[in-house]
């Protein structure tokens, strides 16, 4: 029997790299993304060529009915859920000064990054608890946070707030689910080359060139995927409520 891993936002960027890596690790993959399957068919075909068994669900974690359908389809297709990777997230559509942030932007970012993550984790945790334990534990949950949980960015405050909240979700669910045999951990990407950072490439190029990052290069989605892979493995059974920065040392305080 193979484990089943659900990855939200798994059609591109970090999420796709995670889906591919976990598929190569031998897991059956369920990908949730907002776009239609045809939009991402080429990327999905690459998974098939790698011998990965996958199922695609179109939906948004911001919507209760889509969260419920994701769990239902995952269990219907593969019989169980063993791993949840909460990767789906958005940045504000416009970077605005903190004093100009709109309620609409705040609600959108929090609704997806925080509320959606919270209530999908709740649903999946209940599913994991209800399942017969056939592996080394009941499950692994990995939240993809951000260095923005601790680093101020006053032109996208709603994003920073949402990721700080995800950090607490990691702590809360780790505490609640430890007795159920489920471990919950977090990876915090730094500057990763994805669609989300494409609009500010020059800014981060300058930061790297000026020595702002000890490992002086852009991070790759695969860098994050490798750490998620570790957190999903049976090598991590006595570690919960922790996070690891995947940021080239950006978090290091330096004189």
Helices and strands as residue ranges (DSSP letters): E 4-8, H 13-24, E 28-33, G 37-40, H 41-49, E 54-58, H 64-78, E 83-86, G 98-100, H 103-110, I 111-116, H 117-130, E 139-144, G 147-149, H 157-177, G 178-180, E 182-189, G 195-200, H 201-209, H 221-232, E 243-246
